[in-house]
Amino acid sequence: MTPEVWDLLRPFRDEAIARDIPVDDVERWLGTARPCAALTRDGGGPVVGRFGGPLLLPADVPDPAYPFVA
């Protein structure tokens, strides 16, 4: 895991330790964390995705039973 990801996880680590969860357990669980991408509104580029709501498909395309999630 990169140092940037560890920095993102630091608040969760600190909170868990503050709640008296053993450090070894906290480190073990954080070691299983996987990086992810998140969509934010603060970017200056074009809109490339969104969270929630109905699928934006053409009118003649039926909604799939299991939409693709990446």
QUIQUI-V949622 format. One record per backbone hydrogen bond with DSSP energy under -0.5 kcal/mol. NH is the residue of the N-H (numbers start at 1). CO is the residue of the C=O. E is the energy in kcal/mol with one decimal. If there is no record, write none. Layout:
# QUIQUI-V949622
nh=<NH & NH>
co=<CO & CO>
e=<E & E>
This chain:
# QUIQUI-V949622
nh=<6 & 7 & 8 & 9 & 10 & 12 & 13 & 14 & 15 & 16 & 17 & 18 & 19 & 20 & 21 & 26 & 27 & 28 & 29 & 30 & 31 & 32 & 32 & 33 & 57 & 61 & 62>
co=<2 & 3 & 4 & 5 & 6 & 9 & 9 & 10 & 11 & 12 & 13 & 14 & 15 & 17 & 16 & 22 & 23 & 24 & 25 & 26 & 27 & 28 & 29 & 30 & 55 & 58 & 60>
e=<-2.0 & -2.1 & -1.8 & -1.9 & -1.0 & -0.6 & -2.2 & -2.9 & -2.1 & -2.4 & -2.4 & -2.2 & -1.3 & -1.7 & -2.0 & -2.3 & -2.8 & -2.1 & -2.5 & -2.7 & -1.7 & -0.5 & -1.1 & -1.1 & -1.4 & -1.9 & -0.5>
